[in-house]
Amino acid sequence: MTLTAHRKLQLYGALLLLPAAALLGLFAYLPTVTTVLQSLYLPGFRGAPPEFVGLENYQYLFEDPKFWQVARNNLLYALGTIPLSIALALGMALLVNGRLPGRGLVRMAYFTPTILPMIAAANIWMFFYAPQIGLFNKLLGALGFSGVNWLGDPSVALYSIIVMSVWKEAGFFMLFYLAALQAIPPELKEAADLEGTSRARFFWRVTFPLLMPTTLFVLINALINAVRVVDHLFILTKGGPNNATNLLLYYVYENAFAFFDRTTAATLTVVILLVLAAVATLKFTLLDRRTHYQ
């Protein structure tokens, strides 16, 4: 291939990538840069230009007790949803990957919560959690127990949101594990059966290590999902009671669109991005060493 033809091929490839690169820059990188810059300024009043304050907005944010309450809520939410949803997804995938009567219907039942819009799912669970007529309190009453204010009690509300989120996410993660299980060569299982290896030993020594790339991918997605919670909080609790269910992205929404404090919202967004980047890097650093790529 001549030099001219090679350059033409490079130009052709660059032109093919140009629309995607332009959209990525316009809707991903440009807003990120704008948000970082906005977090370094105070807005001007009555036509005055914005004032550069450096890291003072971050200092103000870290001195705000509400921020630490919201961060603690989000940490508890992540610790509750990520392990449970991943473990449940793996268990469901192992179940529907085997010889199970009505396997197609079971798969569909597991995946149905995932395809529901978040607003619809939140309204369904609002009926479940309703204090007077809710399904859960009706069941507790039938068993002789008193009802629980699932969304109105600060000590219970966040755990109620966690249960709904696990129900919503587990079916989505199950798909990735099911695809990974079906990609494992059946010869490995046949060889293990010939050796008399138990199912538990085969799972921990063969299946689970081969699922590590999928687990790493699901972990990153679960981490992102644990931070980008807005929809069902808006429907179910609006961050209450007494900020017991207020999470980071909903706090950003509150500052930006309820309090019209775009500077605090921008500062909080940058903090979230930095934390996500640090945790994702740590996960890749620790888990990638134990990950076997076929």
Rosetta silent file (secondary structure, phi, psi, omega in degrees, C-alpha in Angstrom):
SEQUENCE: MTLTAHRKLQLYGALLLLPAAALLGLFAYLPTVTTVLQSLYLPGFRGAPPEFVGLENYQYLFEDPKFWQVARNNLLYALGTIPLSIALALGMALLVNGRLPGRGLVRMAYFTPTILPMIAAANIWMFFYAPQIGLFNKLLGALGFSGVNWLGDPSVALYSIIVMSVWKEAGFFMLFYLAALQAIPPELKEAADLEGTSRARFFWRVTFPLLMPTTLFVLINALINAVRVVDHLFILTKGGPNNATNLLLYYVYENAFAFFDRTTAATLTVVILLVLAAVATLKFTLLDRRTHYQ
SCORE:     score description
SCORE:     0.000 S_00000001
   1 L     0.000  128.603 -179.339    0.000    0.000    0.000 S_00000001
   2 L   -72.344  164.550 -179.601    1.403    3.361   -1.016 S_00000001
   3 H   -63.424  -38.539 -179.890    1.783    6.257    1.366 S_00000001
   4 H   -65.679  -43.889  179.140   -0.993    8.202   -0.359 S_00000001
   5 H   -64.240  -37.132  178.851   -3.405    5.269   -0.164 S_00000001
   6 H   -64.884  -42.363  178.560   -2.530    4.761    3.508 S_00000001
   7 H   -65.511  -37.346  176.985   -3.252    8.415    4.278 S_00000001
   8 H   -63.659  -38.619  178.525   -6.548    8.191    2.421 S_00000001
   9 H   -66.768  -40.299  176.686   -7.494    5.170    4.512 S_00000001
  10 H   -63.401  -41.846  178.699   -6.602    7.018    7.725 S_00000001
  11 H   -64.452  -39.735  178.943   -8.661   10.018    6.627 S_00000001
  12 H   -63.311  -43.581  177.712  -11.573    7.742    5.768 S_00000001
  13 H   -64.371  -40.378  178.740  -11.431    6.131    9.220 S_00000001
  14 H   -64.112  -39.271  178.817  -11.209    9.535   10.928 S_00000001
  15 H   -66.454  -34.802  176.870  -14.261   10.769    9.025 S_00000001
  16 H   -66.820  -35.028 -179.512  -16.206    7.679   10.098 S_00000001
  17 H   -82.333  -16.392 -173.680  -15.306    8.348   13.736 S_00000001
  18 H   -58.395  -45.622  179.802  -15.971   12.077   13.540 S_00000001
  19 H   -60.771  -44.294  179.244  -19.775   12.010   14.245 S_00000001
  20 H   -65.562  -41.011  179.316  -19.363    9.794   17.312 S_00000001
  21 H   -64.919  -39.092  179.244  -16.379   11.828   18.541 S_00000001
  22 H   -65.291  -42.979  178.865  -18.301   15.088   18.076 S_00000001
  23 H   -66.650  -39.556  179.299  -21.308   13.792   20.021 S_00000001
  24 H   -64.842  -43.130  178.764  -19.076   12.395   22.765 S_00000001
  25 H   -66.630  -38.976 -176.231  -17.220   15.666   23.095 S_00000001
  26 H   -71.844  -39.429 -172.679  -20.391   17.752   22.999 S_00000001
  27 H  -107.017   -3.480  179.106  -22.438   15.722   25.487 S_00000001
  28 H  -122.716  -61.821 -173.450  -19.744   14.164   27.722 S_00000001
  29 H   -74.525  -42.353  179.948  -16.422   15.996   27.809 S_00000001
  30 H   -62.450  -46.771  175.776  -17.652   19.567   27.314 S_00000001
  31 H   -60.931  -34.120  179.021  -20.240   19.355   30.158 S_00000001
  32 H   -64.968  -47.032  179.064  -17.561   17.830   32.409 S_00000001
  33 H   -62.938  -42.592  179.160  -15.117   20.654   31.744 S_00000001
  34 H   -62.047  -40.370  179.336  -17.888   23.240   32.175 S_00000001
  35 H   -65.707  -42.551  178.618  -18.927   21.685   35.490 S_00000001
  36 H   -61.457  -44.835  179.191  -15.345   21.687   36.803 S_00000001
  37 H   -64.563  -40.600 -179.169  -14.933   25.360   35.872 S_00000001
  38 H   -64.567  -30.726 -179.595  -18.297   26.286   37.387 S_00000001
  39 L   -71.835  -11.266 -178.793  -17.291   24.671   40.675 S_00000001
  40 L   -98.194    0.927 -176.203  -14.364   27.119   40.944 S_00000001
  41 E  -125.426  156.652  166.915  -16.491   30.271   40.705 S_00000001
  42 E  -103.237  137.364 -177.838  -19.199   32.048   42.644 S_00000001
  43 L   -66.844  145.069  176.865  -22.048   33.362   40.504 S_00000001
  44 L   -81.079  150.395 -179.861  -22.237   37.108   40.015 S_00000001
  45 L  -112.786  144.305  177.461  -25.302   39.030   41.173 S_00000001
  46 L    55.175   45.301  175.546  -27.103   41.846   39.374 S_00000001
  47 L    85.169   -3.013  179.364  -25.025   41.506   36.257 S_00000001
  48 L   -72.133  146.817  179.369  -21.647   41.209   38.003 S_00000001
  49 L   -69.071  155.408  177.081  -19.214   38.687   36.493 S_00000001
  50 L   -60.067  147.543 -178.189  -18.608   35.387   38.346 S_00000001
  51 E  -104.413  127.129  178.232  -15.910   35.540   41.005 S_00000001
  52 E   -74.027  123.889 -178.569  -13.074   33.013   40.994 S_00000001
  53 L  -123.343    3.019  178.019  -12.815   31.433   44.459 S_00000001
  54 L    66.895 -124.951 -175.579  -10.701   28.368   43.752 S_00000001
  55 L   -96.155   13.085 -178.660  -11.415   25.503   46.127 S_00000001
  56 H   -63.568  -34.798  178.138  -13.583   27.470   48.552 S_00000001
  57 H   -62.929  -36.908  178.150  -16.746   25.823   47.206 S_00000001
  58 H   -69.572  -38.684  177.172  -15.268   22.416   48.024 S_00000001
  59 H   -62.771  -43.527  178.598  -14.339   23.599   51.523 S_00000001
  60 H   -62.350  -40.358 -179.652  -17.885   24.859   52.057 S_00000001
  61 H   -64.751  -43.796 -177.472  -19.287   21.537   50.805 S_00000001
  62 H   -71.663  -18.311  176.274  -17.095   19.454   53.115 S_00000001
  63 L   -89.783   -2.638 -178.475  -18.114   21.605   56.080 S_00000001
  64 L   -86.822  116.194 -178.938  -21.804   21.023   55.374 S_00000001
  65 H   -63.559  -27.744  178.855  -23.215   18.317   57.722 S_00000001
  66 H   -65.563  -37.228  177.639  -26.019   17.571   55.265 S_00000001
  67 H   -59.789  -44.173 -178.748  -23.442   16.553   52.639 S_00000001
  68 H   -69.413  -32.564  174.683  -21.906   14.022   55.008 S_00000001
  69 H   -64.875  -43.702  179.198  -25.339   12.675   55.912 S_00000001
  70 H   -65.681  -41.366  178.585  -26.160   12.222   52.231 S_00000001
  71 H   -63.206  -40.767  177.465  -22.754   10.636   51.579 S_00000001
  72 H   -64.375  -41.317  175.808  -23.296    8.224   54.479 S_00000001
  73 H   -58.602  -44.394 -177.367  -26.738    7.357   53.112 S_00000001
  74 H   -68.129  -34.129  176.326  -25.247    6.660   49.698 S_00000001
  75 H   -64.912  -45.302  177.224  -22.509    4.489   51.208 S_00000001
  76 H   -62.853  -39.389  178.771  -25.098    2.407   53.068 S_00000001
  77 H   -62.778  -44.064  179.947  -27.190    2.208   49.903 S_00000001
  78 H   -65.669  -42.852  179.429  -24.194    0.987   47.886 S_00000001
  79 H   -65.911  -26.208  178.357  -23.194   -1.556   50.526 S_00000001
  80 H   -84.198  -39.847 -173.243  -26.763   -2.842   50.560 S_00000001
  81 H   -86.108  -40.333 -172.265  -27.523   -2.960   46.846 S_00000001
  82 H   -64.980  -55.728 -179.286  -24.227   -3.959   45.186 S_00000001
  83 H   -64.016  -40.962 -177.245  -23.457   -7.264   46.987 S_00000001
  84 H   -65.927  -45.588 -177.318  -27.099   -8.341   47.204 S_00000001
  85 H   -67.312  -37.477  179.638  -27.968   -7.612   43.578 S_00000001
  86 H   -70.012  -45.015  179.167  -24.806   -9.313   42.273 S_00000001
  87 H   -63.360  -42.637  178.974  -25.219  -12.399   44.480 S_00000001
  88 H   -66.123  -39.632  178.600  -28.901  -12.680   43.578 S_00000001
  89 H   -63.257  -42.893  179.403  -28.132  -12.201   39.877 S_00000001
  90 H   -65.354  -42.549  178.047  -25.498  -14.944   39.952 S_00000001
  91 H   -62.316  -42.781  179.187  -27.835  -17.306   41.794 S_00000001
  92 H   -65.636  -39.078  179.863  -30.659  -16.683   39.324 S_00000001
  93 H   -64.989  -41.973  177.547  -28.307  -17.172   36.368 S_00000001
  94 H   -63.148  -36.356 -178.801  -27.076  -20.498   37.749 S_00000001
  95 H   -68.251  -50.508 -174.758  -30.667  -21.606   38.289 S_00000001
  96 H   -80.030   -8.842  175.565  -32.008  -20.744   34.832 S_00000001
  97 H   -82.596  -17.661  179.683  -28.863  -22.012   33.109 S_00000001
  98 L   -88.527 -171.790  179.435  -29.563  -25.543   34.292 S_00000001
  99 L   -82.056  101.097 -175.006  -32.274  -27.986   33.363 S_00000001
 100 L  -128.922  128.593  176.326  -35.312  -26.307   34.827 S_00000001
 101 L   -60.911  134.925 -178.248  -38.963  -26.917   33.867 S_00000001
 102 L    64.717   36.645 -174.361  -40.408  -23.774   32.288 S_00000001
 103 H   -59.863  -37.848  179.577  -36.960  -22.246   32.078 S_00000001
 104 H   -63.231  -41.018  178.927  -38.051  -19.632   29.526 S_00000001
 105 H   -67.556  -37.514  179.050  -40.882  -18.411   31.745 S_00000001
 106 H   -66.238  -42.570  176.778  -38.591  -18.222   34.761 S_00000001
 107 H   -59.823  -43.460 -179.500  -36.055  -16.182   32.799 S_00000001
 108 H   -64.174  -39.884  179.456  -38.799  -13.833   31.677 S_00000001
 109 H   -64.785  -40.054  178.756  -40.073  -13.475   35.247 S_00000001
 110 H   -66.407  -35.412 -174.371  -36.593  -12.635   36.520 S_00000001
 111 H   -86.961  -17.192 -175.499  -36.008  -10.075   33.768 S_00000001
 112 H   -55.442  -43.902  179.077  -39.439   -8.389   33.889 S_00000001
 113 H   -58.174  -29.677 -177.696  -38.532   -5.862   36.655 S_00000001
 114 H   -67.428  -37.619 -175.427  -35.642   -4.641   34.519 S_00000001
 115 H   -83.149   -8.556  176.153  -37.802   -3.637   31.554 S_00000001
 116 L   -71.946  135.615  172.209  -40.261   -1.718   33.730 S_00000001
 117 L   -59.838  146.254 -176.730  -39.699    2.071   33.659 S_00000001
 118 H   -59.328  -36.628  179.764  -38.336    3.280   36.980 S_00000001
 119 H   -64.088  -42.826  178.807  -41.344    5.554   37.524 S_00000001
 120 H   -64.711  -43.317  179.088  -43.724    2.628   37.026 S_00000001
 121 H   -62.336  -40.349  179.679  -41.691    0.398   39.344 S_00000001
 122 H   -64.665  -38.550  178.428  -41.634    3.108   42.017 S_00000001
 123 H   -68.128  -35.363  175.866  -45.406    3.502   41.846 S_00000001
 124 H   -62.578  -46.478 -178.789  -45.860   -0.263   42.201 S_00000001
 125 H   -72.775  -23.556  173.488  -43.678   -0.329   45.288 S_00000001
 126 H   -62.766  -37.768  175.337  -45.431    2.731   46.677 S_00000001
 127 H   -66.570  -40.324  178.184  -48.558    0.569   46.775 S_00000001
 128 H   -61.492  -38.764 -173.290  -46.580   -2.209   48.480 S_00000001
 129 H   -91.573   -3.622 -176.627  -45.234    0.195   51.113 S_00000001
 130 L   -56.050  133.818 -174.454  -48.431    2.213   51.758 S_00000001
 131 L   -62.357  -40.715 -173.376  -49.036    2.384   55.553 S_00000001
 132 L   -91.732  -48.791 -172.310  -52.784    1.646   55.561 S_00000001
 133 L  -111.324    6.503 -175.756  -53.557   -0.368   52.421 S_00000001
 134 L   -65.547  149.682 -178.003  -50.102   -1.551   51.426 S_00000001
 135 H   -60.915  -43.885 -176.650  -49.516   -5.192   50.523 S_00000001
 136 H   -65.204  -42.480  179.178  -46.700   -5.692   53.043 S_00000001
 137 H   -70.262  -31.390  174.664  -48.667   -4.284   55.971 S_00000001
 138 H   -63.847  -41.848  178.203  -51.702   -6.341   54.959 S_00000001
 139 H   -65.869  -41.772  177.920  -49.541   -9.472   55.079 S_00000001
 140 H   -63.510  -39.557  178.281  -48.097   -8.464   58.454 S_00000001
 141 H   -64.530  -37.683  178.624  -51.617   -7.831   59.784 S_00000001
 142 H   -66.130  -26.883  178.942  -52.755  -11.248   58.581 S_00000001
 143 L   -90.126   -0.474  177.601  -49.859  -12.779   60.524 S_00000001
 144 L    91.513   11.759  179.537  -50.771  -10.831   63.646 S_00000001
 145 L  -102.733  155.910  176.661  -48.027   -8.203   63.487 S_00000001
 146 L   -78.650  154.235 -177.977  -48.454   -4.439   63.530 S_00000001
 147 L   -72.870  163.867 -179.437  -47.774   -2.492   60.355 S_00000001
 148 L  -120.018  138.788  174.132  -44.578   -0.613   59.562 S_00000001
 149 L   -84.490   83.856 -168.576  -44.295    2.879   58.108 S_00000001
 150 L   -59.449  -39.082 -176.662  -41.869    1.685   55.439 S_00000001
 151 L  -106.030   -7.922 -178.350  -41.190    5.059   53.830 S_00000001
 152 L  -103.848  -10.418  178.908  -42.036    7.371   56.733 S_00000001
 153 L   -95.595  118.253 -177.334  -39.794    5.906   59.423 S_00000001
 154 L   -58.762  -25.869 -179.215  -36.209    7.280   59.140 S_00000001
 155 L   -82.395  -10.234 -176.036  -34.769    4.037   60.500 S_00000001
 156 L  -118.405  -26.685 -168.172  -36.525    1.901   57.860 S_00000001
 157 H   -58.993  -44.807 -177.248  -36.964    4.094   54.781 S_00000001
 158 H   -64.782  -38.295  179.361  -33.482    3.672   53.283 S_00000001
 159 H   -68.797  -29.961  174.540  -33.635   -0.116   53.624 S_00000001
 160 H   -65.727  -39.866  176.554  -37.013   -0.075   51.877 S_00000001
 161 H   -65.973  -38.187  179.217  -35.399    1.747   48.947 S_00000001
 162 H   -62.191  -43.925 -179.825  -32.550   -0.800   48.945 S_00000001
 163 H   -60.525  -44.632  179.678  -34.993   -3.723   48.682 S_00000001
 164 H   -64.569  -38.432 -179.079  -36.753   -2.128   45.719 S_00000001
 165 H   -67.799  -40.865  177.283  -33.452   -1.370   43.967 S_00000001
 166 H   -62.307  -43.398  177.302  -32.180   -4.939   44.355 S_00000001
 167 H   -58.973  -36.532 -176.575  -35.474   -6.224   42.914 S_00000001
 168 H   -77.672  -35.398 -169.888  -35.066   -3.856   39.965 S_00000001
 169 H   -94.910  -26.980 -171.572  -31.383   -4.493   39.174 S_00000001
 170 H   -60.591  -39.955 -179.969  -30.808   -8.198   39.820 S_00000001
 171 H   -64.587  -34.205  178.141  -32.560   -9.339   36.637 S_00000001
 172 H   -66.617  -45.710  178.914  -30.434   -6.998   34.520 S_00000001
 173 H   -68.663  -27.700  178.614  -27.182   -8.323   35.966 S_00000001
 174 H   -59.507  -36.525 -178.906  -28.493  -11.881   35.588 S_00000001
 175 H   -58.838  -42.712 -178.833  -28.380  -11.496   31.794 S_00000001
 176 H   -67.611  -41.218  178.288  -24.628  -10.900   31.802 S_00000001
 177 H   -67.656  -36.984  179.255  -23.961  -13.846   34.088 S_00000001
 178 H   -64.767  -42.903  177.322  -26.218  -16.085   32.010 S_00000001
 179 H   -63.126  -39.686  179.156  -24.357  -15.157   28.828 S_00000001
 180 H   -67.384  -39.542  178.201  -21.026  -15.794   30.560 S_00000001
 181 H   -63.270  -39.409 -179.551  -22.172  -19.189   31.874 S_00000001
 182 H   -72.435  -15.584  177.886  -23.268  -20.262   28.418 S_00000001
 183 H   -88.383   -9.247  178.797  -19.845  -19.313   27.046 S_00000001
 184 L   -73.537  128.265 -178.436  -18.011  -21.701   29.391 S_00000001
 185 L   -59.056  130.769 -179.981  -16.918  -24.792   27.412 S_00000001
 186 H   -66.584  -17.685  179.300  -19.001  -27.846   28.441 S_00000001
 187 H   -62.904  -28.611  178.632  -15.884  -30.003   28.228 S_00000001
 188 H   -64.834  -41.640  178.750  -14.722  -28.547   31.527 S_00000001
 189 H   -68.065  -39.430  179.325  -17.817  -29.862   33.306 S_00000001
 190 H   -64.089  -40.884  178.338  -17.497  -33.253   31.622 S_00000001
 191 H   -66.294  -38.497  178.941  -13.856  -33.521   32.725 S_00000001
 192 H   -66.629  -37.365  178.030  -14.791  -32.532   36.273 S_00000001
 193 H   -65.292  -38.173  178.067  -17.532  -35.163   36.350 S_00000001
 194 H   -65.087  -32.435  179.586  -15.042  -37.817   35.264 S_00000001
 195 H   -82.655   -7.320 -179.074  -12.750  -36.755   38.103 S_00000001
 196 L    77.145   25.933 -179.347  -15.632  -36.931   40.579 S_00000001
 197 L   -74.030  135.875  179.097  -15.468  -33.223   41.426 S_00000001
 198 L   -71.816  162.212 -179.737  -18.387  -31.947   43.460 S_00000001
 199 H   -63.432  -41.219 -179.001  -20.606  -29.136   42.150 S_00000001
 200 H   -64.527  -43.586  179.976  -19.467  -26.731   44.842 S_00000001
 201 H   -66.289  -39.746  178.036  -15.778  -27.383   44.178 S_00000001
 202 H   -63.361  -38.859 -178.770  -16.304  -27.064   40.405 S_00000001
 203 H   -65.614  -48.135 -175.225  -18.077  -23.740   40.907 S_00000001
 204 H   -75.200  -28.697 -176.583  -15.392  -22.190   43.121 S_00000001
 205 H   -93.886  -23.359 -175.080  -12.400  -23.613   41.245 S_00000001
 206 H  -123.000  -58.969 -172.145  -13.618  -23.336   37.632 S_00000001
 207 H   -64.627  -51.860 -175.001  -16.906  -21.495   37.096 S_00000001
 208 H   -63.325  -43.342  175.587  -16.406  -18.515   39.398 S_00000001
 209 H   -60.166  -36.264  179.074  -12.858  -17.678   38.195 S_00000001
 210 H   -71.807  -18.525  178.144  -14.102  -17.794   34.588 S_00000001
 211 L   -90.096    0.600 -176.413  -16.906  -15.390   35.560 S_00000001
 212 H   -61.499  -39.729  175.728  -14.507  -12.789   36.955 S_00000001
 213 H   -59.753  -40.241  176.929  -14.502  -10.579   33.811 S_00000001
 214 H   -66.892  -40.812  179.074  -18.297  -10.469   33.980 S_00000001
 215 H   -61.933  -40.801  178.467  -18.189   -9.833   37.729 S_00000001
 216 H   -63.508  -43.318  178.531  -15.807   -6.923   37.206 S_00000001
 217 H   -63.501  -43.923 -179.276  -18.086   -5.451   34.540 S_00000001
 218 H   -67.034  -36.937  178.126  -21.176   -5.904   36.719 S_00000001
 219 H   -60.028  -44.775  179.704  -19.405   -4.372   39.730 S_00000001
 220 H   -64.298  -43.070  178.174  -18.647   -1.186   37.815 S_00000001
 221 H   -64.847  -39.470  179.140  -22.230   -0.966   36.556 S_00000001
 222 H   -66.288  -36.351  177.319  -23.610   -1.628   40.034 S_00000001
 223 H   -63.911  -44.814  178.723  -21.389    1.119   41.434 S_00000001
 224 H   -63.181  -43.398  179.096  -22.665    3.601   38.851 S_00000001
 225 H   -62.384  -32.354 -179.006  -26.260    2.557   39.535 S_00000001
 226 H   -70.794  -16.803 -178.825  -25.726    3.070   43.253 S_00000001
 227 H  -102.009  -29.881 -173.854  -24.852    6.723   42.638 S_00000001
 228 L   -94.379   51.082 -178.611  -27.303    7.703   39.889 S_00000001
 229 L   -97.915  114.035  177.485  -30.473    7.270   41.955 S_00000001
 230 L  -135.702  -49.108 -167.433  -33.067    9.985   41.321 S_00000001
 231 H   -57.394  -56.348 -173.917  -36.277    8.599   39.817 S_00000001
 232 H   -75.067  -22.607  172.091  -37.632    6.395   42.567 S_00000001
 233 H   -67.055  -39.576  179.616  -36.536    8.808   45.296 S_00000001
 234 H   -62.537  -37.157 -178.353  -38.547   11.538   43.570 S_00000001
 235 H   -80.787  -42.802 -169.117  -41.631    9.288   43.514 S_00000001
 236 H   -88.137  -47.973 -169.291  -41.316    7.527   46.869 S_00000001
 237 L  -132.409  -19.280 -172.897  -39.687    9.812   49.445 S_00000001
 238 L    52.848   37.149  177.455  -38.216   12.984   47.866 S_00000001
 239 L    84.189   -8.992 -178.117  -35.168   12.356   50.046 S_00000001
 240 L   -88.974 -174.466   -6.103  -37.139   12.225   53.293 S_00000001
 241 L   -79.031  136.918  178.094  -38.011   11.685   55.994 S_00000001
 242 L    56.134   42.527  178.330  -35.492   14.122   57.466 S_00000001
 243 L    63.378   20.988 -178.318  -33.014   13.357   54.629 S_00000001
 244 L   -70.074  -24.915  179.406  -32.935    9.687   55.619 S_00000001
 245 L  -117.535   12.895  179.489  -33.129    8.585   51.960 S_00000001
 246 L   -74.084  122.358 -179.328  -31.415   11.555   50.335 S_00000001
 247 L  -114.117  171.077 -166.664  -28.642   10.282   48.065 S_00000001
 248 H   -59.592  -49.257 -176.034  -25.886   12.096   46.198 S_00000001
 249 H   -70.768  -33.015  174.725  -27.417   12.522   42.762 S_00000001
 250 H   -67.728  -32.674  175.469  -30.772   13.487   44.214 S_00000001
 251 H   -66.203  -37.552  173.879  -28.918   16.043   46.341 S_00000001
 252 H   -62.060  -45.665  178.658  -27.399   17.407   43.119 S_00000001
 253 H   -59.361  -43.199  179.731  -30.888   17.605   41.634 S_00000001
 254 H   -59.848  -47.843 -177.595  -32.168   19.435   44.718 S_00000001
 255 H   -66.767  -38.378 -174.725  -29.422   22.026   44.629 S_00000001
 256 H   -78.242  -41.166 -169.214  -29.617   22.601   40.893 S_00000001
 257 H  -115.164  -15.761  176.330  -33.365   22.624   40.258 S_00000001
 258 H  -100.879  -44.742 -179.351  -35.076   23.134   43.634 S_00000001
 259 L   -96.849   -9.635 -179.020  -32.695   25.566   45.368 S_00000001
 260 L    56.262   35.165  176.189  -31.202   26.969   42.105 S_00000001
 261 L  -102.957   80.095 -174.752  -27.725   26.684   43.612 S_00000001
 262 H   -68.036  -28.636 -179.198  -25.866   25.604   40.485 S_00000001
 263 H   -65.886  -47.215  177.847  -22.436   26.188   42.056 S_00000001
 264 H   -64.101  -38.878  177.699  -23.003   23.692   44.870 S_00000001
 265 H   -62.040  -42.221  178.798  -24.507   21.245   42.371 S_00000001
 266 H   -65.745  -42.924  179.179  -21.435   21.553   40.139 S_00000001
 267 H   -61.565  -44.138  179.608  -19.069   21.114   43.088 S_00000001
 268 H   -65.635  -36.792  178.316  -20.938   18.050   44.277 S_00000001
 269 H   -63.658  -42.334  178.499  -20.933   16.592   40.757 S_00000001
 270 H   -63.357  -41.061  177.944  -17.150   16.917   40.499 S_00000001
 271 H   -61.310  -43.064  179.086  -16.741   15.187   43.872 S_00000001
 272 H   -61.867  -44.686  179.749  -18.980   12.326   42.708 S_00000001
 273 H   -61.823  -41.395  179.793  -16.992   11.933   39.473 S_00000001
 274 H   -66.409  -41.134  179.200  -13.694   11.852   41.355 S_00000001
 275 H   -65.298  -43.693  178.643  -14.966    9.268   43.855 S_00000001
 276 H   -61.938  -42.613  179.402  -16.352    7.063   41.073 S_00000001
 277 H   -63.686  -41.418 -179.821  -13.080    7.281   39.149 S_00000001
 278 H   -66.208  -44.297 -179.137  -11.050    6.403   42.246 S_00000001
 279 H   -67.246  -41.158  179.154  -13.246    3.429   43.186 S_00000001
 280 H   -63.753  -41.375  178.038  -13.341    2.127   39.592 S_00000001
 281 H   -62.909  -42.067  178.743   -9.540    2.391   39.356 S_00000001
 282 H   -63.549  -40.931  178.971   -9.163    0.543   42.648 S_00000001
 283 H   -63.850  -45.543  179.613  -11.500   -2.208   41.479 S_00000001
 284 H   -64.238  -37.111 -178.917   -9.648   -2.661   38.221 S_00000001
 285 H   -67.052  -43.162 -176.279   -6.310   -2.661   40.041 S_00000001
 286 H   -80.536  -42.148 -172.918   -7.318   -5.272   42.630 S_00000001
 287 H   -87.866  -25.976 -177.549   -9.633   -7.508   40.605 S_00000001
 288 H   -64.355  -28.691  177.854   -7.935   -7.432   37.220 S_00000001
 289 H   -67.287  -28.360 -178.561   -5.036   -9.436   38.642 S_00000001
 290 H   -99.597   10.229 -176.059   -7.448  -12.222   39.564 S_00000001
 291 L   -99.514  128.693  178.129   -9.392  -12.050   36.328 S_00000001
 292 L  -103.709  117.378  178.252   -8.952  -14.715   33.695 S_00000001
 293 L   -97.975  125.340 -177.790   -9.847  -13.575   30.187 S_00000001
 294 L   -73.353    0.000    0.000  -10.649  -16.388   27.805 S_00000001
